[in-house]
């Protein structure tokens, strides 16, 4: 194909167009991820992907972007901040009668937001090329997006396996645009975690089994979102009031003191999901669930898995007669839900016998204190 003669100028234009579309950073890299293949193979061999069969289904294609779109020469990697103002981290986590939803999921489904912007970016580039093949991705194909973002200079891999950036911490979404134009590439950033292991020691379930390696089977995000069956009983007490995802490893990270708040209205918290009461959430009918979660990433787990997660959180809450009645009111609706309701009722009755007042584990109390000290102003 024919390319513009001045690829350097085109690259600068692409980065400017990206910023105009709402991306805080745009980086470019080649498609060689061969160093990631042994790490991916070892991770899959240990079954750390759990029930996420799609992680293994396409083999090493995840590390070979050029196989997804033949002819691909470069990957344009972008990031978009999502941390909302008044995120109410500490308020929600320290009140076990409230349900904690990972902050990325409080607003509109980010997949749709980023993909639309990437499509517009690709169209803009095409206007300046004689011919162009491109394809946008946002968690929508077998692609190692984090190593690509690191290679494109958007940040470095933190010990929690997320991408960290000096100016933004890790509160951002990633997206990719595969193109067949040999643009100049960006330089990676140096790793800057040093000796810090805060994310490893803070993870409620010990899912970060070693620096840079997460056993998804223990991760609360996996348990509440990806896992379709029963949550392992031994892990339920460790989940606290986290009903969709978990942010603990990000909340404790010192680099997130520099996290930037989003100015995207789509990522503003939906009022009903912002520090919601567990009893109120557990009363939702399927129709209410579908209506409230329309356009949200939460909808994909379905009503009964949503209730499953809430039942576990209610089992972890202090003794409350109202919680007990709420749990009993939904018995018999679904076998998977019943298993978790029975467990939660047992926990509530045991707590009543012990007259426990504060059931937050010390680890969660320490996290809340760290949040209150270290988050950006207004977060």
N, C-alpha and C positions, 0 to 999 in steps of 0.2 A: 504494500500500500504506500501511498505518498504521505509525507509528513510535512508540517511546517518547517521551514529552514531553521528558525530560531526556537529551539526547544526550551532554552533557558527562559525566554520571555513567556512562552506558553505555560511553563511551570509556575512562574510568578503569578500569571493571570489565574491559573487554576486555584492557587492558594487564596488569592483575593476573592474569587467567586465563592469559594467555600466559606470564607468568613462572612460574606454577604448573605449566604444561605443559613447562617446561624451556627456553623461549626467553629469551635474555639481554636482548633488546630487542624492543619492538613499536612500530612507527610507522605512521602513517596519511597517505595522500595522495589527491589526486583523480586522474583518469584522463588528464589532458592531458599527453601526451609529444610534442606537435607540434615542439618545438625539436630533438628527437632524430631526426626523420625525415630531414632533409638529411644528417646525419652518417651515418646508417644507409645511405642511398642511395649516398653517396660511397664508403663502405667496401665495399659490395657491388660497385659499379662497378669498383673496383680488383681485384676477385677475391680479396680478402683472406680470404674465407671458405673458399677451397680447394674440397674435395670435399663440404663440408657444404651440400648443396643445400637442405636444410630451412631454412637461414638465409634463403634468398631465395624459397622456395616460396610463402610467404604474404604477400609484398609488405610493405606498411607496417602490416599487422595487428599486428606486433610492438610497434608504438608506439601501438596503439589497444586498450587492455584492454576497453573497452566493446563492441568487436566480438566478443570471445571469449565474453562473457556479456552479452547484451543487457540493458540496464537497470542495468548496473554504475555505481555512483556513487563508490565509494571502493575503494582497495586497502589492505589491511592487510599490511604488510611486516614480516617477522620475521627475526631472525638467531639462530643457534645455534652456539656455539663447538665446534670439533672437534679442537683441538691436544691430542694425548695426552701424558701424562707420559712421560718417558724416550723421546722421539721418535727419538733417535739420529741426528740429522741429520748431524753431522760424522763420527761413527763410520762411517756408511755411505758418504757422499760421498768421503771420503778413502781409502777402500779399494776400488780398482777391480776387485777380485775379488768384490765384493758387488753385489747389485742394488738400486738405489734406487727405491722406490715412493713416489709423492707421498703425503704424510701424510694427506690426506683420504680415501684409499682403503684405509687399513690395516685398517679395521674394517668394520662392516656398511654396506650401501648406504644413503647418507644420504637418497636419494629416498624410500625407504619410511619411514624414521624421521620425517622432517619432514612428509611428507604425512599420516601417521596423526595426528600432533599437530595439524596444521592442521584436519583433519576434526573432531577433537574440539573445537577452538576454535569452529569454525563451528556445531557442534551446540549448544554452550553459549550462543552468542549467540542462536541460534534460540529457545531456551527463554525468552528475555526479550523477544522480538518477537512481535507478532501474526502476522506473516508475514515470511519472509526467504528470498531466493535467494542462494546463495553457491557458490563453487567454489575449491578449493585447487589451487595449482600449485607444483611443485618441478622446474624444468627440464623440464616435461612439455608445454609448449605454446609457440606463438610469442609470447613475452612478453619485453620488455626489463626483466629483473628488477633489474639493477644501477641503471639510472636511476630506477626506482621506489623502490628502497631509499634512494637519495640524496635523492629528493624527499620521502620519508617521514621524513627526519632520522636515518637509521641511520649515516650517515657521508658521506664525500665520495669522488669518483672519483680514485684515485691515478693516477700517470703510467703505471703498468703496466696500467691499465684496471679493476683490481679496486677494490672498495669498502674504504675505510680508516676506522677508528674510533679515536678518541683512547685509549679504554680497552682496546681489543681488537685493535688492528692490523687484519690481514685474515684471521686464522685462524678464519673462521666461514662457515657455510652460510647461504643465503638461501631464503626461501619466501614465497609470496603467497597471500592469501585475498581474492578478489573478492567484494564484497557490494553490495547495492542500498539501503544506508542512508546518508544524508548526514551522516556523523560529522564532527566538527571535525578539521581536518588539522594535521599537525606542520610545524614550520619546518625547512628544510634546514640542514645545518652548513656553515660556510665551508671552502673548500679550504685545506689546510694542508701541502702538499708543498713550497711555497716553491721554492727554486732546486735542490733535490735532484734528481739524475738517476741515482742509484745503480742503480735497476732497469734503466734503458736500457743502461748500460755493463756491467752484469753478465750480462745475458741471453746464454747461450752461443752462440746462433745469430743474434743480432741481430734477433729477431722484433718487438721494440718499435721500430717504424720511426720513430716520433716520439712525443712525449708524448701519452698517452691512446689511441694507435693501435697495435694489434697485427696484424701480418700472420700469420694463423694458419698459413699454409703453411710458415712457418719455426719455428713454436712447437713445442717438444718434446712438450708435452701433446697437441697436434694430431697430430704425427707418430706418437706411440706409442698413441694412443687412437682418433682419428677417421679417420686415413688407412687405407684398406683395402688399398692396393697397396704397391708398393715404396717404401721410404724413400729420398729422393734421396741419391745417393752422397756428394755434397759435404757433406751435413749429418751423415752418420753419425759421423765422428770427433768432431764437436762435442757429441754426445749423451753422451759419457762412459759412465757406468754407470747412467743413468736409463732404466729399463725400463717405467715406467708413470707418465706425467705428469712434472712438473717444478715445483719450489718456489723456484727460485733468486731470482726477482724479489721473492718474499715474504721469503726468508731475509735478503736484503741490506737490506730496508726498515727504516729507523730506528724507525718506528712499531711494528714488530713486537717491539721490546723490551718493549712493554707487553702483548703477547699473553697472553690468559688461557687456562689449561689447562681442558679439558673435564672434566666430572664424569659424562659419559654413558658407561655401560659399553659401549654399542653401538659407540662410536668407539675403543675400546681396540684396540691393534694385535693382529692375529692372529700368534701366535708364528712361524709358518712364513714370514710376510712381513716380519718385523722383522729387518732386516740379514741377508737370506738370501744364501747362496753361489750364484753364477751357475751353476756346474756342477750343483749339486743341483736348481735350478729347471729347467734345460735337460733334465733327465732325466725330468721329469714326463710321464706318459702323459696322454692326453685325459681318461681317467676320474679320474686324480688331480687334474688341473686343475679339472674340474667339481666334484669333491668339496670341494677346498680353497677354491674361490672361490664356493661356494654362499652366496647372500645378500650377495655383494660386488659392487661396481661393476665390478671387474676382469673378471668373467665375460663381460660383453657383447662384449669384443673377440675372444673365441674363442681356442682353443688355439694355432692356427698363427700368429696375429698376436702372441700372447704369446711364442712361441718366436722369432719374427722379431725382436722387440725385444731379447730376451736374446742372440740371436746377434750383434747389433750391439754390445752391451755387451761380449761376449766378444772380439770383434774389437778393442775398445779397451783390453782388459786387457793387463797385462805378459805377455811370453812365458811359456807354461806348457804343457808336454807334455800334461798332463791336459786342458786346455782344447781343445787341438788334437784329441785323441782324442774328446772329447765332441762336438765339431762334426762330425767325420767320421762319428760313429755315427748321425747323423740325416739324412745325405744320402740323397736319393731319396724322401723322404716326401711332399714338397709342392714345387711349382715356385717359389712365392713364397719359401718358407723356404730352398730351395736357393740362390737368388740371394744371400741374405744370409749363408748359411753359407759360400759360396764367397768372398765378400768378406772375411768374418771370418778364414777360413783364410789368405787372402793377407796380411792384416794381421799375423796371428800369425807367419807365416813370415818376413815382413819384420822383425818385431821380434826374432825369434830371430837373424837375421843381424846386426842392429845391437846385439844384447845390451842392449836398453833395459831399465832397471830401473824407472824411475818415469815413467809415461806421462801423469800428470795434467797438463793444461795449466796454465800459471801462473794463469789466470783462476779455475780451480777451486780452486787452493791458496788464493788470496786469499779466495774465498768461504768456505771452511772456516774460515779464521782469523776472518773476520767473524762466522760463526755461533757459534764458541766464545766470542767476546767479548760478543755482543749478544743472545742468546736469553734468554727468561725462565728463571729457575731451574727445574730439573727437566725442562726440555724437551730 
